Amino acid sequence: MSLAAPKELPGDLSREDLAARIIRVDHAGEYGARRIYEGQLAVLGHRADAAPIRHMAEQERRHLQAFDQLIAERKVRPSALHPLWHVAGYALGAATALMGREAAMACTVAVEEVIDEHYARQAEALGQEEPELKTLIEEFRREEVEHRDTGLAEGAERAPAYELLKGAIKAGSRLAIWLAERV
């Protein structure tokens, strides 16, 4: 017994368009993540206990470089909202860091929980059609989960109004993903 390929429905993206959408949104997301960490480091970077933030920022820099390369190689249009991600990412990072180191870690936990789900959906959607892109997404997903775990280990849950803060940041992250996929 063989399984039939899933039937495409009207409005489904072609494989090429799906890959372009994934590259566009992930490029925007990694840029936003880099800006969040830059905002946090502008506030907390002088502290000895900012080493985990610096480590995560370096990994996000590497993720962004990979998507910069894919944008160029595949001639994918970046998100037109790039200026928004520039400002919003930095502002979110700086604002949470100003609330305290634990709030900065809560920001990381919230964003990375959303990205974990997002990357999992992308890997599933790609199937076997784009093995290199899927492998990259799975690698970055593991690192994003590591960031979430670091945030929890570094006291995210002690942030003021943790659940409220986390919920608001997750909602904003989901909205940013939706927008970056389309605009």
C-alpha positions as CSV (number, residue, x, y, z in Angstrom):
1,M,0.0,0.0,0.0
2,S,1.4,3.4,-1.0
3,L,0.4,6.7,0.4
4,A,-0.8,9.2,-2.1
5,A,0.8,12.6,-2.1
6,P,-1.3,15.2,-0.4
7,K,-3.7,16.9,-2.8
8,E,-3.0,20.5,-3.5
9,L,-5.9,22.8,-2.9
10,P,-6.8,26.1,-4.6
11,G,-4.8,28.8,-3.0
12,D,-1.9,26.5,-1.8
13,L,1.5,27.9,-2.5
14,S,3.8,26.2,-5.0
15,R,6.9,24.6,-3.5
16,E,9.0,27.5,-4.9
17,D,6.6,30.1,-3.4
18,L,6.5,28.2,-0.1
19,A,10.3,28.2,0.2
20,A,10.4,31.9,-0.7
21,R,7.8,32.7,2.0
22,I,9.8,30.6,4.6
23,I,13.0,32.3,3.7
24,R,11.4,35.8,3.8
25,V,9.7,35.3,7.2
26,D,12.7,33.6,8.8
27,H,15.1,36.3,7.5
28,A,12.8,38.9,9.1
29,G,12.5,36.9,12.3
30,E,16.3,36.4,12.7
31,Y,16.8,40.1,12.0
32,G,14.2,40.9,14.7
33,A,15.9,38.5,17.1
34,R,19.3,40.2,16.5
35,R,17.7,43.6,17.2
36,I,16.1,42.3,20.4
37,Y,19.5,41.1,21.7
38,E,21.1,44.4,20.6
39,G,18.5,46.3,22.6
40,Q,19.0,44.1,25.6
41,L,22.8,44.4,25.4
42,A,22.6,48.1,25.1
43,V,21.0,48.1,28.6
44,L,22.6,45.0,30.2
45,G,25.8,44.4,28.2
46,H,28.1,45.9,30.7
47,R,27.0,43.4,33.4
48,A,29.0,40.2,34.1
49,D,25.7,38.2,34.1
50,A,25.0,39.2,30.4
51,A,27.2,36.5,29.0
52,P,24.2,34.2,28.2
53,I,22.6,37.1,26.2
54,R,25.9,37.7,24.3
55,H,26.0,34.0,23.5
56,M,22.4,33.9,22.2
57,A,23.0,37.1,20.2
58,E,26.0,35.5,18.5
59,Q,23.9,32.5,17.5
60,E,21.2,34.8,16.1
61,R,23.8,36.7,14.2
62,R,24.9,33.4,12.5
63,H,21.2,32.5,11.8
64,L,20.7,35.9,10.2
65,Q,23.9,35.5,8.0
66,A,22.5,32.2,6.7
67,F,19.2,33.8,5.8
68,D,20.9,36.8,4.3
69,Q,22.8,34.3,2.0
70,L,19.6,32.5,1.1
71,I,17.8,35.8,0.3
72,A,20.6,36.7,-2.1
73,E,21.1,33.2,-3.7
74,R,17.4,32.6,-4.3
75,K,16.5,36.2,-5.1
76,V,13.8,36.3,-2.5
77,R,12.2,39.6,-1.7
78,P,12.8,40.5,1.9
79,S,10.0,41.6,4.1
80,A,8.9,45.2,3.2
81,L,8.5,45.7,7.0
82,H,12.2,45.5,7.6
83,P,12.3,49.1,9.0
84,L,9.6,48.1,11.5
85,W,11.5,45.0,12.7
86,H,14.6,47.2,13.1
87,V,12.8,49.6,15.5
88,A,10.4,47.2,17.1
89,G,13.0,44.5,17.9
90,Y,15.4,46.9,19.5
91,A,12.6,48.6,21.4
92,L,11.4,45.3,22.8
93,G,14.9,44.2,23.8
94,A,15.7,47.5,25.5
95,A,12.3,47.8,27.2
96,T,12.4,44.3,28.7
97,A,16.0,44.8,29.8
98,L,15.0,48.0,31.5
99,M,12.5,46.0,33.4
100,G,15.3,43.8,34.6
101,R,17.4,40.9,33.6
102,E,14.6,38.4,34.4
103,A,12.2,40.3,32.1
104,A,14.8,40.2,29.3
105,M,15.0,36.4,29.8
106,A,11.2,36.3,29.8
107,C,11.3,38.0,26.4
108,T,13.6,35.3,25.2
109,V,11.4,32.5,26.5
110,A,8.3,34.0,24.9
111,V,9.8,34.6,21.5
112,E,11.6,31.2,21.4
113,E,8.4,29.3,22.3
114,V,6.7,30.9,19.3
115,I,9.7,30.3,17.0
116,D,9.9,26.6,18.1
117,E,6.3,26.1,17.0
118,H,6.9,28.1,13.8
119,Y,10.0,26.2,12.8
120,A,8.3,22.9,13.5
121,R,5.4,23.8,11.2
122,Q,7.8,24.9,8.5
123,A,9.9,21.7,8.6
124,E,6.7,19.7,8.3
125,A,5.4,21.8,5.4
126,L,8.7,21.4,3.5
127,G,8.6,17.6,3.8
128,Q,11.4,16.2,1.6
129,E,11.1,18.8,-1.1
130,E,13.8,21.2,0.3
131,P,16.2,19.0,2.3
132,E,18.9,21.7,2.8
133,L,16.4,24.4,3.9
134,K,14.7,21.9,6.2
135,T,18.0,20.9,7.8
136,L,18.9,24.5,8.4
137,I,15.5,25.2,10.0
138,E,15.8,22.1,12.2
139,E,19.3,23.1,13.3
140,F,18.2,26.7,14.1
141,R,15.1,25.3,15.9
142,R,17.3,23.3,18.3
143,E,19.3,26.5,19.0
144,E,16.1,28.5,19.6
145,V,14.9,25.8,22.1
146,E,18.3,26.1,23.8
147,H,17.7,29.9,24.1
148,R,14.3,29.2,25.7
149,D,15.8,26.8,28.1
150,T,18.6,29.3,28.9
151,G,16.0,32.0,29.6
152,L,14.1,29.7,32.0
153,A,17.4,28.6,33.7
154,E,18.4,32.3,34.1
155,G,15.2,33.3,35.9
156,A,12.6,34.3,33.3
157,E,9.8,33.1,35.5
158,R,10.8,35.6,38.3
159,A,10.1,38.5,35.9
160,P,7.4,40.9,37.1
161,A,4.0,39.8,35.7
162,Y,5.8,37.0,33.9
163,E,2.7,35.3,32.4
164,L,1.2,38.7,31.3
165,L,4.6,39.8,29.8
166,K,5.1,36.4,28.1
167,G,1.6,36.3,26.7
168,A,1.9,39.8,25.2
169,I,5.3,39.1,23.6
170,K,4.0,35.8,22.2
171,A,1.0,37.5,20.7
172,G,3.3,40.2,19.2
173,S,5.6,37.5,17.8
174,R,2.8,35.6,16.2
175,L,1.5,38.8,14.6
176,A,5.0,39.7,13.3
177,I,5.3,36.2,11.7
178,W,2.0,36.6,10.0
179,L,2.9,40.0,8.7
180,A,6.4,39.0,7.6
181,E,5.0,36.1,5.6
182,R,2.8,38.4,3.6
183,V,4.4,41.9,3.5
